[in-house]
Amino acid sequence: MKTIIFLLLIVMVSVMLMGATAEVTVSIISPSGDVVEVTPETTHAYDDETMQDSAYNAAAAQSITPSALGVGLAGQENSYWVTPMDIRDEAAVWAMLMAPITVVDIDQKLQVQLRREPSDDSEAVADVTGTSQGVHVLETLDNGWSLVEVYSSSFHDSKVKAWNQLTQGYIKTSLLKTREVGNRQYGMVVDKLTQRLYIFKEGKLFAELLISTGLPNERQPYNETRSGEFLLVSAVGQFRSDNMLSNYAFRFNFGDLIHEVPHVLNADGGANYKYTEPKLGERASHGCIRVQRLRNPDGINMRWIWNELYKGIAQNPVKFVIWEDVMGRQIPLPDADTPLYYNANGGQNYHSAPSCYGVRDEFLPMTQFTYAQLEDSEHKSLTPCPYCAPVRRESEIEAINALHRPE
Ligand SMILES: [Zn+2]
């Protein structure tokens, strides 16, 4: 039986590798009007026959779990691997964010390689980061090894070069440790499909912020942010990369941090965000997760997150989950009566709330309308506010969904 499973794994890994060489790049127009090159995921196979139906099924799109993309074995109850990637199901997402996580018990700046067979001499098939990266335990063998599944955390200098590939492999069971999530108040979800960060507080979706995850290209495939479940394990603070400075950084996966959108310094010493901030809401980084600096209507931004979480994070890490934008996933359309707002005295943006830090007090509160009216002549030219992250226009959602719709 083990031999059969193993042969199956080899076939699956081969299919994944073949898929990786057949990438297609597609250009779409971003909300800011830029043409963005997007490489759709082509490397995931589906066991679930409903996903292969030519008639596309919206309910199926909301029920895809990370483990359905792998060998399909169930993981621990409520774990990342068995929870559907649907942000609207607050109870399921919260249960996932509070569920225990199995990590590799080595330093947070060290990695270990998964092996194709349960032996130190066997070929390395994936990189896994210590302390912070969760692994999906598929089988614990009685020879001291476990079969696990992860999105490989290969960085630019990796010898394995399995860039964010969902991969199965063997690791010594003695290296694994299952731990409770220390912070019971907050948890966070990053969704590559929507390019948003979702902050959960005490069981409820508390804030939604604009982000940029990694933008890979042919030369730098390692720019893709590695998906999976993680812990925010340390507060890094400010750091410099080339000529850019980034504030309020937390580490969640070795070289991958979450931090404020980077800035350069003007000649007068002032911070300049104009090269990076307009790209929030789409892929743009080298792998880190950039979060908006501008305050949402509740005053939430990356600085707020830092102030709320940095104390005690090493002792009580926060669960931090990244959803892959796999083929088959779709962004649901907002309800037609979703309220939106604009400043009827010449405002350029549409907003998600009646008051917004992007609008001067004299224009508050703003005029309400509905999502169904967003395409009316009066609202057609409004652009989304960068402070309050309103829902996307239907045409923009459709452009993203079309790239992720199965044939
Ligand atoms: Zn706004």
Residues whose N, C-alpha, C, O or C-beta is under 5 A from the ligand:
A	BS01	ZN	H351 S352 C356 G358 C385 Y387 C388
